[in-house]
């Protein structure tokens, strides 16, 4: 059985194109560059600078409680690391030495009403309409910011006079 002439012509053209493509891929038309290795001179290591330690936080007089919380935390955490729970007077004196105003502070008693050491001592510093509140306990130190209470105080319950 013989194929029609148009089919034979189409096959011949396809074969010619295929052979042309194959032949052109085999014969280079220009010389290919050959990669070469050139060693790079060894560089001497330059001394690396040690990044500067971050600066300690600072008191921001006239700033908000939020603006001063980092400093409050820094001062009290450093005190706790050196002295543990300690006593209320020492905590207040440390805050005053750091620049906080004593008349803006409140403090819970060091002892319970039956004369045993309190589980924790809480100190506050009123700044505008907010309070920095720090708690010293045997388990650690923590602090927060809270709004001033309707009474104008920062702490609920019995506080001791700061009269020294």
Secondary structure, 3 states (H helix, E strand, C coil): CCCCHHHHHHHHHHHHHHHHHHHHHHCCCCCCCCCCCCCCCCCCCCCCCCCCCCCCCCCCCCCCHHHHHHHHHHHHHHHHHHHCCCCHHHHHHHHHHCCCCHHHEEECCCECCCCCECCEEEEEEEECCEEEEEEEECCEEEEEEEECCCCCCCCCCCCCCCCC
